[in-house]
Amino acid sequence: MPRYENLAVGDELPAQSFPVDRADLVRYAGAAGDFNPIHWNERFAVQVGLPNVIAHGMFTMAQAIRVVTDWAGDPSAVVEYGVRFTKPVIVPDDGVGASIEVSGKISALLEDNKVRVELTAVSAGQKVLGRSVAVVRLL
């Protein structure tokens, strides 16, 4: 786990790329109990105006916070986390799927050994999360 006193505003967390395919969405749907057909049925997704099947928003959010939990070394170090969903992650059934590229940077040093981390999540060149901010308590 990083030490608070060794950090500065502007420090970057290691960026990561998270692949997403239709099987991931089916597994997530089962775990979350969210079987909305926009997450697995291309015909239905297109009928309701989407370009294709889309990843669950909470799935996208969970992938993004992994950059922080991997960096902190302890998921319980995250004491706050919030995002705005700006664009969906479109997951084609083409044998490749999609990817979510996530980077993070320390935007503030807070009291009680906490830092604020701002995340950027992009898929297919589009920002998919806005105001993605986590507060992390460090040693």
Salt bridges, closest charged atoms under 4 A:
GLU5 OE2 - ARG3 NE 2.78
ASP24 OD1 - ARG27 NH2 2.71
ASP34 OD2 - HIS39 NE2 3.90
GLU42 OE1 - ARG22 NH2 3.35
